């Protein structure tokens, strides 16, 4: 289920830049820092393919597409730190 939620968020973020839409992802909990406890009920506002802000509670800007994940935990901003910058295996 976790992979499905993350895939849905990734799809929303990828499609946003082309459509210049705003999404309000309402979450039961949001993890923004692994060293801190998860935030409670929050809304991740995504505009033009970027996280614009995180608001407390279940909110939505006017005209935003609402994604109801209030029974889920959301982790925005994951980064793949294991990247090969060359196509040749073994090269630095």
Buried (B, 14 or more C-beta within 10 A) or exposed (E): EEEEBBEBBEEBBEEBEEEEBBBBBBBBBBBBEEEEEBBEBBBBBBBEBEBEEBBEEBBBBEEBBBBEBBEBBBBBEEEEEEEEEEEEEEEE
